[in-house]
Amino acid sequence: MALVVVRPGMLTTIQDLGRWGHQHWGVPVAGPMDWYSHRLANEMVGNSADAAALEITLVGPELEASEETTCVVQGAQFDATVNGESVELQRPFVIPAAHRLRFGMRRSGARATLAVAGGFDVPLEFGSRSTSLVSGIGAFGGRALRAGDVLEVQSVKRAVFTGAVPSFDLPSGGARVRAMRGPHDAMFTPGSLDLLFSARFTVTPQSNRMGYRLEGPRLLHAGSGDILSDATPIGSLQVPASGQLILLMADRQTTGGYPKIATIITADLPLAGQLAPGDWIEFEECTRAEAVIALREQDARLRLPA
């Protein structure tokens, strides 16, 4: 059983929940930009949460099924058809043998997850099936999909979920996300911290899976704008000497030498992952305790009833 890539779209990659535990060797994590939609799509077709799925960015692909294939799409909303007939992507649907799934106009959000019952059967590298574009690790030499690629599907029958799913409010031109100060907030002027949590920033066209370059008011360092390189968690807000924010995302490097003024909380990373160039982003200050509660609530929404 396989899906054949007829057209790859703008940027379609294979991702699971990431290549964790190897950063001390310089191996990037990768994984989905929107972990919530990735987990939800897999849950709906009976897969484990970390099964390999497709991440589709801005322009969707065209795929042909070699055999009948059950799949679901979560995250960004697209028009889509199977052999010319419209399908509702947020619920499981079937692509019959020799039929094609075509993505049309994108309606909202920036990235969608396409999961298939059984998951995509690609080799594990460093314990993960994720594609790391920056390091060339993963299926097909760590690159995005191309026309003619064959995506093998594990032929395991799964029970699909057909009930109502937890809602996920996609960005409409921008999003307000919660962030905790630090770890290097003491390296910035008090006015810069005030600006961070009051100003609006714009995602520039120089943004990608590695990170978003944000345009907005300049944030000033109290002294040096450099640090000894240290770990770079996803959601880190780096500030180089230019004073313009860099939001580190899924394909980020493992270490970096710019101070990090704040970090987006895990519960709001899926929302940030749905932003496209030209969208705005605002930051709301959040405590660690509030971040933990938000993550627990979000995790509970993903536990679909049997």
Residue pairs with C-beta under 8 A, 6 or more apart in sequence:
1 65
1 66
1 67
1 69
1 118
1 152
1 153
1 154
1 155
2 65
2 66
2 67
2 150
2 151
2 152
2 153
3 63
3 64
3 65
3 66
3 69
3 95
3 116
3 150
3 151
3 153
4 63
4 64
4 65
4 66
4 148
4 149
4 150
4 151
5 12
5 61
5 62
5 63
5 145
5 146
5 147
5 148
5 149
5 150
5 151
6 61
6 62
6 63
6 64
6 100
6 147
7 61
7 62
7 147
8 61
8 144
8 145
8 146
8 147
8 149
9 56
9 57
9 58
9 59
9 60
9 61
9 62
9 103
9 145
10 57
10 58
10 59
11 56
11 57
11 58
11 144
11 209
12 54
12 55
12 56
12 57
12 60
12 61
12 144
12 145
13 54
13 55
13 131
13 133
13 138
13 144
13 145
14 52
14 53
14 54
14 55
14 120
14 122
14 129
14 130
14 131
14 138
14 139
14 140
14 145
14 151
15 30
15 31
15 32
15 38
15 52
15 53
15 54
15 55
15 113
15 129
15 130
15 131
15 250
16 31
16 38
16 50
16 51
16 52
16 53
16 128
16 129
16 130
17 31
17 32
17 35
17 38
17 39
17 49
17 50
17 128
17 130
18 29
18 30
18 31
18 32
18 128
18 130
18 250
19 27
19 28
19 29
19 30
19 31
19 125
19 126
19 127
19 128
19 130
19 132
19 137
20 29
20 127
20 128
21 127
22 126
22 127
23 29
23 231
23 254
24 254
26 254
27 126
27 132
27 135
27 137
27 254
28 132
28 134
28 135
28 137
28 251
28 252
28 253
28 254
29 130
29 132
29 234
29 250
29 252
29 254
30 128
30 130
30 131
30 132
30 133
30 137
30 138
30 250
30 251
31 38
31 128
31 130
31 250
32 38
32 53
32 55
32 111
32 113
32 250
32 273
33 55
33 110
33 111
33 209
33 249
33 250
33 273
33 274
34 55
34 75
34 111
34 113
34 269
34 270
34 273
34 274
35 269
35 270
35 273
36 168
36 270
36 298
36 302
37 74
37 75
37 111
37 112
37 113
37 168
37 270
38 49
38 53
38 55
38 74
38 75
38 113
38 115
39 49
39 302
40 74
40 113
40 165
40 166
40 168
40 302
41 53
41 72
41 73
41 74
41 75
41 113
41 114
41 115
42 48
42 49
42 50
42 51
42 53
42 115
42 119
43 49
43 161
43 302
43 304
44 72
44 74
44 91
44 92
44 115
44 160
44 161
44 165
44 304
45 70
45 71
45 72
45 92
45 115
45 116
45 117
45 158
45 160
45 161
46 117
46 158
46 159
46 160
46 161
47 115
47 117
47 118
47 119
47 158
48 119
49 302
51 115
51 118
51 119
51 120
52 119
52 120
52 121
52 122
52 129
52 130
53 113
53 114
53 115
53 116
53 119
53 120
54 61
54 113
54 114
54 115
54 120
54 145
54 151
55 111
55 112
55 113
56 73
56 76
56 78
56 103
56 111
56 112
56 113
56 114
57 110
57 111
58 106
58 110
58 111
58 276
59 103
59 106
60 78
60 80
60 102
60 103
60 104
60 106
60 112
61 103
61 145
62 100
62 101
62 102
62 103
63 95
63 100
63 101
63 151
64 98
64 99
64 100
64 101
65 95
65 96
65 97
65 98
65 99
65 100
65 101
66 97
66 98
67 97
68 94
68 95
68 96
68 97
69 94
69 95
69 116
69 117
69 153
70 92
70 93
70 94
70 116
70 117
70 158
70 160
71 92
71 93
71 94
71 95
71 101
71 114
71 115
71 116
71 117
72 89
72 90
72 91
72 92
72 93
72 114
72 115
72 160
73 80
73 89
73 90
73 112
73 113
73 114
73 115
74 89
74 90
74 112
74 113
74 115
74 165
74 168
75 109
75 111
75 112
75 113
75 168
75 170
75 274
76 106
76 107
76 108
76 109
76 110
76 111
76 112
76 170
76 274
77 89
77 90
77 106
77 107
77 108
77 109
77 112
77 170
78 89
78 103
78 104
78 105
78 106
78 107
78 112
79 86
79 103
79 104
79 105
79 107
80 86
80 87
80 89
80 101
80 102
80 103
80 104
81 87
81 101
81 102
81 104
82 93
82 94
82 95
82 96
82 99
82 100
82 101
82 102
83 96
83 99
83 100
87 93
87 101
89 112
90 165
91 162
91 165
92 117
92 160
92 161
92 162
95 101
108 170
108 171
108 172
109 170
109 171
109 274
110 171
110 273
110 274
110 275
110 276
110 279
111 273
111 274
116 153
117 153
117 156
117 157
117 158
117 160
118 153
118 154
118 155
118 156
118 158
119 153
119 154
120 129
120 139
120 151
120 152
120 153
120 154
121 152
121 153
121 154
122 129
122 138
122 139
122 151
122 152
123 129
123 139
125 137
125 138
126 137
128 138
129 138
129 139
130 137
130 138
131 137
131 138
131 139
131 140
131 142
131 143
131 144
132 138
132 142
132 251
133 142
133 143
133 144
133 209
133 210
133 251
134 209
134 210
134 251
134 253
135 142
136 142
136 143
140 146
140 149
145 151
161 304
163 304
163 305
165 304
166 301
166 302
168 270
169 271
170 274
171 271
171 274
171 275
171 279
173 279
173 280
174 200
174 275
174 279
174 280
174 281
174 282
175 271
175 272
175 274
175 275
175 279
175 280
175 281
175 282
176 281
176 282
176 283
176 284
177 264
177 265
177 268
177 271
177 272
177 281
177 282
177 283
177 284
178 264
178 265
178 267
178 268
178 283
178 284
178 285
178 286
178 290
178 291
178 294
179 196
179 197
179 235
179 237
179 262
179 263
179 264
179 265
179 268
179 283
179 284
179 285
179 286
180 262
180 263
180 265
180 285
180 286
180 287
180 288
180 291
181 193
181 261
181 262
181 285
182 260
182 261
182 262
182 263
183 260
183 263
184 227
184 259
184 260
184 261
185 193
185 261
185 262
186 222
187 221
187 222
187 223
187 224
187 227
187 259
187 261
188 219
188 220
188 221
188 222
188 239
188 259
188 261
189 220
189 221
189 222
191 220
192 219
192 220
192 221
192 239
192 261
193 261
195 217
195 219
196 219
196 237
196 245
196 261
196 262
196 283
197 283
197 284
197 285
199 216
199 217
199 282
200 216
200 280
200 281
200 282
201 214
201 215
201 216
201 245
201 280
201 281
201 282
202 214
202 215
202 216
202 278
202 279
202 280
202 281
203 212
203 213
203 214
203 275
203 276
203 277
203 278
203 279
203 280
203 281
204 212
204 213
204 214
204 215
204 277
205 277
205 278
206 213
207 213
207 277
208 251
209 249
209 250
209 251
210 248
210 249
210 250
210 251
210 252
210 253
211 238
211 246
211 247
211 248
211 249
211 251
211 252
212 246
212 247
212 249
212 272
212 275
212 281
213 244
213 245
213 246
214 244
214 245
214 246
214 247
214 281
215 244
216 244
216 245
218 242
218 243
218 244
219 239
219 243
219 244
219 245
219 261
220 243
221 239
221 241
221 243
221 259
225 239
225 240
225 241
225 258
225 259
226 241
226 257
226 258
226 259
227 257
227 258
227 259
228 257
229 255
229 256
229 257
230 255
230 256
231 254
231 255
232 238
232 248
232 252
232 253
232 254
232 255
232 256
232 260
233 248
233 263
234 248
234 249
234 250
234 252
234 269
235 247
235 248
235 249
235 263
235 264
235 265
235 266
235 269
235 272
236 247
236 248
236 252
236 256
236 260
236 263
237 245
237 246
237 247
237 248
237 260
237 261
237 262
237 263
237 264
237 283
238 245
238 246
238 247
238 248
238 256
238 258
238 259
238 260
238 261
239 245
239 246
239 258
239 259
239 260
239 261
240 246
240 258
245 261
246 258
247 264
247 272
247 281
248 256
249 272
249 273
250 273
262 283
264 272
264 283
265 286
265 290
265 291
265 294
265 295
266 291
266 295
267 291
267 294
267 295
267 297
267 298
268 294
272 281
275 281
286 294
